[in-house]
Amino acid sequence: LTDKEFEKIRSHPRLGYEILLPKDLDNRVKLAALQHHERFNGGGYPSKLTGPEMSNFSSVVAIADVYDAMTSNRVYRKGMCPFTVIATFEKEKDLYEPSLLYLFMKRTIEAYINTEVILSNKERGKVVLINQNHLSRPVVIAGNKTYDLSKDFDIDIAALI
């Protein structure tokens, strides 16, 4: 995108907020439309708010918006594996309100217990245990092997089945 095109895209939070402002909606919803691209460290837009300046509701929507964008199929790329997205959140944790991010990641990953997966070594397995200190790297049983991905960094979850 050109700088001008990107600037236009970055105007959508304010435009959405202005559309919602006169509507009979919960003010948290209106504020989430405005703040969903703000980041805890002040690096977001449109106002470069920092954590304490953002509403918790907006912070939750921001996390969910990023998760949805990364896991969804787009015309230009396939959606990412949820475990890859959680690993990205773990690396970029300074961008989001810490307690809300951890809770979102924990609840999201818990939903994948007993899910069949394909590992990066092409083996098929099942997620059997979540590592509370490294949510993106659970324990997976594949055949008669058990992989603790929090200790074995040579293998990742490549896809859900």
C-alpha positions as CSV (number, residue, x, y, z in Angstrom):
1,L,0.0,0.0,0.0
2,T,1.1,3.6,-0.6
3,D,1.4,5.9,2.4
4,K,-1.8,7.6,1.4
5,E,-3.7,4.3,1.2
6,F,-2.3,3.1,4.5
7,E,-3.4,6.5,6.1
8,K,-6.9,5.9,4.8
9,I,-7.0,2.4,6.3
10,R,-5.8,3.8,9.6
11,S,-8.7,6.2,9.7
12,H,-11.3,3.5,10.1
13,P,-11.3,3.5,14.0
14,R,-12.2,7.1,14.1
15,L,-14.7,6.8,11.3
16,G,-16.4,3.8,13.0
17,Y,-16.6,5.7,16.2
18,E,-18.2,8.7,14.6
19,I,-20.8,6.4,12.9
20,L,-21.6,4.7,16.3
21,L,-21.5,7.9,18.4
22,P,-25.2,8.9,17.9
23,K,-26.4,5.3,18.2
24,D,-28.1,3.8,21.2
25,L,-25.2,1.5,22.1
26,D,-23.2,0.8,25.2
27,N,-20.4,3.4,25.3
28,R,-17.8,0.6,25.7
29,V,-18.7,-0.6,22.3
30,K,-18.3,2.8,20.8
31,L,-15.0,3.2,22.6
32,A,-13.8,-0.2,21.4
33,A,-14.4,0.9,17.8
34,L,-12.1,3.8,18.4
35,Q,-9.5,2.1,20.5
36,H,-9.2,-1.4,19.0
37,H,-5.9,-0.6,17.3
38,E,-4.3,1.1,20.3
39,R,-1.5,-0.8,22.0
40,F,-0.6,-1.0,25.7
41,N,2.9,0.4,25.0
42,G,1.5,3.5,23.2
43,G,2.5,2.2,19.7
44,G,-1.0,1.9,18.3
45,Y,-3.4,4.3,16.5
46,P,-5.3,6.6,16.2
47,S,-4.3,8.3,19.5
48,K,-1.2,6.4,20.6
49,L,-2.8,5.6,24.0
50,T,-1.0,3.7,26.6
51,G,-2.4,0.9,28.8
52,P,-4.0,3.0,31.6
53,E,-5.6,5.3,29.0
54,M,-7.4,2.4,27.3
55,S,-10.6,0.8,28.5
56,N,-10.4,-2.9,29.5
57,F,-13.2,-3.6,27.1
58,S,-11.2,-2.0,24.3
59,S,-8.1,-4.0,25.3
60,V,-10.1,-7.3,25.1
61,V,-11.4,-6.3,21.6
62,A,-7.9,-5.4,20.4
63,I,-6.6,-8.8,21.4
64,A,-9.5,-10.6,19.8
65,D,-9.3,-8.5,16.7
66,V,-5.6,-9.4,16.2
67,Y,-6.3,-13.1,16.9
68,D,-9.1,-13.2,14.4
69,A,-7.1,-11.3,11.8
70,M,-4.2,-13.7,12.1
71,T,-6.2,-17.0,12.2
72,S,-8.6,-16.1,9.4
73,N,-8.0,-16.9,5.7
74,R,-7.4,-13.9,3.5
75,V,-7.3,-13.6,-0.2
76,Y,-3.5,-13.1,0.0
77,R,-2.7,-15.8,2.7
78,K,-4.0,-18.7,4.6
79,G,-5.0,-18.2,8.2
80,M,-2.3,-19.1,10.8
81,C,-2.4,-22.0,13.2
82,P,-3.8,-20.8,16.6
83,F,-0.7,-22.0,18.4
84,T,1.5,-19.9,16.1
85,V,-0.7,-16.9,16.9
86,I,-0.4,-17.5,20.6
87,A,3.4,-17.8,20.2
88,T,3.3,-14.4,18.5
89,F,1.3,-13.0,21.4
90,E,3.9,-14.4,23.8
91,K,6.7,-12.6,21.9
92,E,4.7,-9.3,21.5
93,K,3.2,-9.3,25.0
94,D,4.2,-5.7,25.7
95,L,1.6,-4.6,23.1
96,Y,-1.3,-5.8,25.2
97,E,-2.7,-5.4,28.7
98,P,-0.8,-8.3,30.4
99,S,-3.6,-9.9,32.6
100,L,-6.1,-9.7,29.8
101,L,-3.7,-11.1,27.2
102,Y,-2.8,-14.0,29.5
103,L,-6.4,-14.9,30.2
104,F,-7.3,-14.7,26.5
105,M,-4.4,-16.9,25.6
106,K,-5.1,-19.4,28.4
107,R,-8.8,-19.8,27.6
108,T,-8.2,-20.0,23.9
109,I,-5.5,-22.7,24.2
110,E,-7.6,-24.7,26.7
111,A,-10.2,-25.0,23.9
112,Y,-7.6,-27.0,21.9
113,I,-7.0,-29.8,24.5
114,N,-7.8,-33.1,22.8
115,T,-7.5,-31.5,19.4
116,E,-5.6,-33.5,16.7
117,V,-2.7,-31.7,15.2
118,I,0.0,-32.1,12.6
119,L,3.5,-31.4,14.0
120,S,6.3,-29.8,12.0
121,N,7.9,-33.2,11.7
122,K,4.8,-34.4,9.9
123,E,3.6,-36.6,12.7
124,R,-0.1,-36.5,13.7
125,G,-0.8,-36.2,17.4
126,K,-3.2,-34.9,20.0
127,V,-2.8,-32.0,22.4
128,V,-3.1,-33.5,25.9
129,L,-1.7,-30.9,28.3
130,I,-1.2,-27.2,28.3
131,N,2.0,-25.7,29.7
132,Q,0.9,-22.8,31.8
133,N,4.2,-21.0,31.4
134,H,4.5,-21.4,27.7
135,L,0.9,-21.6,26.3
136,S,1.9,-22.0,22.7
137,R,3.9,-25.1,23.4
138,P,1.7,-27.9,24.9
139,V,2.3,-31.6,25.4
140,V,1.3,-33.6,22.4
141,I,1.1,-37.4,22.1
142,A,1.8,-38.8,18.6
143,G,1.6,-42.5,18.3
144,N,3.7,-43.9,21.2
145,K,5.8,-40.7,21.6
146,T,5.1,-37.8,23.9
147,Y,6.4,-34.4,22.9
148,D,6.7,-31.7,25.5
149,L,7.0,-28.8,23.1
150,S,8.0,-26.4,26.0
151,K,11.2,-28.4,26.1
152,D,11.6,-29.5,22.5
153,F,12.0,-26.4,20.4
154,D,12.8,-28.4,17.2
155,I,9.1,-29.3,16.8
156,D,6.1,-27.0,16.5
157,I,2.4,-27.5,15.9
158,A,2.1,-26.9,12.1
159,A,-1.7,-27.2,11.8
160,L,-4.9,-28.3,13.4
161,I,-6.7,-31.3,12.0
